[in-house]
Amino acid sequence: MNIIKPGDELLIKKPVQFTCRNCGCIFEATANEYIRGRIYHTCICPCCGEQVITKKE
């Protein structure tokens, strides 16, 4: 395989901000705390324990 242009590893590790619709908590999670999806990221709210989904930037 030949890499034409390498990707930005810092972009993958960048924290993502979530807003819980259940309790209103706004929190930031690092790459090892949330699950990255193709369209959405998911994380568990640290206040109420509900699953929070945010659209990938």
N, C-alpha and C positions, 0 to 999 in steps of 0.2 A: 504494500500500500504506500502511496506517495501523498503526503499532506501538502496541499497547495497553500493553504492559509490556516494556521492553527487557531483553534477556538480560544475564548477567554475563560480560563479556569476560575478567575475571581467572580465572574458573572454567575457561575453555578453555585459558588459558596456564599453569595450575597444574601443577607437576611431578607426575609419577606414579611410584610406587615399584614396582619389579619384583623378583622373586626367581627366579633361575635354578635350575631343577630338575636341570640337568646338573652344574654345579660348585658350587652353593650361594651364589653371589654375590648380594648384595642391593644394588641400585643405584637411583638416582633419575634420571629422564630428563625433560628439558624438552619442551615442545610441539613444537619443531622436531627433536627427536631420536627421537620415536616416531611410529608410525602410529596415528591414532585411528580406531576402528571404531565401529559402532553398539552392539555388545555388549562387545567386547574391544579392548584396546590391545596392540600388538606392538612389540617393540624387540629389537635385537641385543645380547646380553650382551657387555660390554666385556672380560671375562676370557677366555671360551672361544669366543665368536663364534656361539653357538647362538641361535636365535630364541626369545624369551621372550614369553609371552602372559599378560596379567593382565586380570581382569574389570573392566569399567568400573564406577566407583562411582556 
